[in-house]
Structure formats: structure tokens, C-alpha cells
């Protein structure tokens, strides 16, 4: 059980790369799931586990939504509660939606926020009972693109980092992630929203994270459905292949069916993939107190 759910502004002062304007954010559940729109004031919602079961491990969660909206419920808060059951602290990131009216460079707004989330969690690790070298990142769909961008672009800080805090996640968990911005397998909606409808080749390659893997990329757990017609399963397969090529440990679980956006619960299968994540994390020692 979580004993603390606190919402913090991501930045103590000015939001970097931000244009002044009204806060137009709103949420709705008309589709049956919690959706947050027009995010321009990023926050981090804390879900801290019961101290008796706390492992000292934490994970930043990036909900999906095509870089248009944030599916904050079934790809955020619900998942955070499941991590608390494991003794893992979870931090749901409400990152900025790319928008030239609220950001100077919309293409780096989400990345700045995700890097700031990693920085903030490590800055506060002692206060939250965490080991700063046991902080991972998780993402769903376009949030998986964001999480994998953090996991492959950590050598360059897109935010002020005067104390040189590591922005590299210690592990990644990616659910039906957008990985590539290529024409063949990339999710065009996410690409158009993040970097525009007519990006140059270098920009496409920069944000195609299967091309950005190195031996320092963190270990990764991936889950995807083979029949996903929104974000092709090849995104996960190509990322796993790149990780293997660079001798980075990864585990991939593929559902035969399930489509896209099923969150923690794929109704077509009795397999609960978050249980597999728990086993994977145990195997790496991240759930050892």
C-alpha cells in the first residue's frame, strides 16, 4: 500500500524552454480512462511504498498518448500502485505536450522533463528512502519513446545540471513502445507531434532510439503484442536486437494478441506481464531490501 501520494512541480523556478501563457490543462474520462490534455506545467506524482516493504528502488513512469495527451490512469497511477506492492517507489511524470505556443523548442520539452524527473528523484533519494543507483524509467507507447530517449541520450543534459547528477536510468521498462521514427516502422503521429511533419534525416535518426544504443544503455524489459497495428512490434524487436548487439541485457515478452494500449492488463491472455517485470527485477537484485 502507498503511504504517500504527493504532487510536486517538476521545477522549483522557471520551466526551461517555456513560453509564457495561460495554463490550459484539463482532464477527462469520457473514453473510460483518465486522459490529461494540454500539459504545460509538468509535475511529478509520488507513490511511496510502506516503509516496512520498501526496497530502496524507484521508477519514473511516463504515460503514453502519442505526444498529444497523457494516459495518466492505466499507464500511470495504476502502475505506480502495482510498483508499491513490490516495495518500489513510483513517480508518475506529467510531462509537457510538445506545443510551439508553450515551448521554444517543442522537440526537447518532454525529454527535458524526463531528465529533470531522473535528476529530482536522485536529488531527493535520501529523503525518499531510495538508493540513487537503483532508479529506473518506464514508459508506455509514446511514453516508451520518451523513456528510451532518456535511456539512450543521457550523456547530454538538456536541463541545468550544476551538480552533474547522473541522468542515466539504471534500468528501463518499455510497454508497446514507440522506438523508431523511421518511415517503415515508426509511429507517424508521435513523430509528427514531436519533431514536425517534415523533419530532416538527422533529426529522424536522432530520435530513432534503436540507432542510439551503446554498451552503456541500461538493461531493459520490453512487452508488446504481435498484433499491434498502431505501433508495430518491430519497434521492440529492433530495440532488443540493438541491445543484444551492444551486449546490454534485455528481456522481451510478446503477446500473440492484445493490440495497443492495454496497460497492465491484456484481456486476451492470463499472463500478467507486470508479474514478469517483478521476476526480472528480483533477478537483478533491485527488489532486495
N, C-alpha and C positions, 0 to 999 in steps of 0.2 A: 504493500500500500504506500502511496505517496504521502509524505507528511508536509510537503511544501509545494505550492504551486504559485509562483511569483512571476509577474511580468515586468521585465526590465527594458528600458530603452537601450538600444544597442550601443548608442554613442552618448557619452556624457555631455558633449557640447554640440558643435555644429556637425551635421551629417556631411561627410566628404562627397564631392561630386554632385552636390544637390543644388537645385534651383529653388528659390523661394516661391511659395504658393500655398493655396489652401489645402487642408487635409481632406481628401475626398473618399477616404477608405470607407467601405461598408461590407457587411457580411450577409449571406443569405443561406437558407437551407431548402430552397424550392426544389432542388433536384434530389432531396433526401440526404444529402451530405453537406457538411459545413464548407462553404466556399467564401474566401475573402478576396475582395476586389480592390483595385486601385491603391495598392500599398505604396506609400511614400515615406512613412515613418517606421523604420524597421525596429523590431523588438525581439527579445528572447524570452520564452516562457520556460520557467524552471520546473522540472518534476524531479524532486529529490527523494530517494527511497528511504524507507525506515532505516534508522541508523544500525539496528541490530543485524540487518541483512546487507548493508551497503558494502560493495566490493572495492570502491575507490576508482571504478571505471566510469567514464562518462561518454555520451554520444550526442553530437549535434544533429538534429533531424531537419531535412529540407523537404517539405511537401512539394508535390508536383502541381502541374497546371499549365504547361506549355509556355511558361514565362508570361502568361496572360492573367492568371489568377493563382490562388494558393488553396489547395485542397487540405485545409488545416486540420480537419477532423480525423478521417480514416487514414490519412497519410501523415498525421502529426500527433495530435493529442492522444489518440487511441494507442498509437505505437509507443508513445512515451510511457504510458501506464504499464504496458507489457514489459518494457525495459525495467521499470521499477520493481516488478515482480522478480526479475533476475538479480536485483540488487544494484542495477546500473542507473546512474543519474542521467536524465534525458533533458535536452534543451531544444525546444521547438523554435526554429528560426522563421520569423516572418520577414522575409527579405523583400527588398524593393522590386516592384514590377518595372521592367525597362520601359521608360517613357521619356521622350525628349523634352516634355514640358516640366518634368520634375528632376531630371538629371542632365548634367552637361554631356556626359558620355554614357548612354544607357547600357552599352555593351558590358561595362565593368561594374555597374551598380550591384547586381546580385553577388558577384564574386567578392567585391569589397565587403559586403555584409556577411558573407560566409567566412571570409578570412577574419573579420572582426569578431565573429562568434567564437572561432577557434582561439583567438587571442584573449578574449574576455574570459572564457572558461579556464584557460591556463592561468590567467592573472589571478582569478578567484579560486583556484584549485584547493588551496589550503582551507579557505573559508567554507568550501562546499564538501570537504572531506574526500577530495579526489587526488589521484596520482597524476601529475602533469604529463607523464609519459604513457598514460592509458586513456587518451582522449581520441575518439574516432568520429567519423562523419557518416551519415546515412542520407540517402535521397531516393525519391520516387519519381520516375518519368523525367520531366524536365528538371525536377529537383535532384534526380540522379545525375543529370548532366552537370548541374552546379556542384554536387558533391565530388564527382570525378574530376571536375576542373580544379577544385581545391586540392585534390589528391595528386594532381599532375603539374600544377603551376605554383607550387608553394615556395619556390626559390625567389620569386619576385613579390614583394609586398605592394599591394595596391591601396594600402592604408598606411597612415603613420605608424611606425613600429620602433620607437626610440630605444626600447629595451631589448630589441632583437629577439622577441619571443618567437619560438618556432611556430610556423603556420602550417606545418605538415601534420596531417592526421596520422594517428598510429594504426588505424585500420579504416576500411571503407565497407559499407553495406549498401548495395545498389539494387533496387527493385524496379524491374522493367525499365531500365534507364535509357534515356537518350544519351548516346555516347558520341556518335559521329554526326557531323554536319555535311557529310558527303552527299552528292546527288543520288547515289544508289540506295543507301540505307538510312540516311539522315531523316529526322523528323522536320519537315519543312516549316511547319508552324512555329516550332521553337526557334529554329534558325532565323526565320524572318523577323520574329519578335525581338530576338537578342541582337542580331547584327545587321538587320535590314534585308530588303528583298534583292539587293544587287551587291552583295559583298564581293571583295576581291578574293583571289585564290589563297593568298597568305592568311587572310582572316578566317576563311573556312578551315584551313589546316590547323591554325592556332587553336580553334575551338573544337576540333575533331580529336577527342582525347585518346582514342586508340593510337594516334600518331605521336602522343606526348609522353608515353610510358617510358620510364627508365628503371634501372635497378633500384632506385630509391623510392619508387612508387610504393605506397603502403599495401599490405596484404588486403585481399578483397573477397567478399562473399557476394555472389550475384544470383538473382532469381528472375525468371522470365517465363512466359508462356509461349510455346512454339507457334500458337495460332494468333499471336498478337498482330493485328493488322494496322495498328496505329504507330507503334514503334517496333519495327521488325526485330525478332530475336537475334538477328545477326549483330546487332549493336553489342549485346552481352558477349556473344561468341567471339567477336573480333577483339573486344577488350581483354577477354580471358586469354586469347591467343597472344596478344601483345605482352600481357603479364608473364605468361609462360616463357616467351622468347627472352625476356629480361630476368628470368629466374626469380620472379615475385610469386609468392604463394597465393593461390586463389581457389575458391570452391564455387561451383556453378550448380544450381538446381533448376531444372527445366520441367515445367508442367506441360503435359500434352495439350491441354486446353485451359482456357481461363481468360483469353483476350487481354485487355489492357485495363489498368486502374483498379484492380481488385483489392488493393490494400493488403492487410494481413491475412485475409480470408478468401481463398479461392474456392468458390462454391462447387466447382467441378471435381474437386479432389479432397480426400480425407487428410491429406498431408498438410500439416501446419508448418509453413516454411519458417516462421519465427522460432519454432522449436529447433529447427536445423541450425538457425543462427545461434541459438543458445548453446548447442553442442559444439559448434565451430568456435565460439568464444571461449568455452571451457577448455577446449583443446589447446588454445593459445595462452591460457593462464589468465585471461582478462576477467574471469569471474572468481578467481581465487582471492579471498579476503587478505 
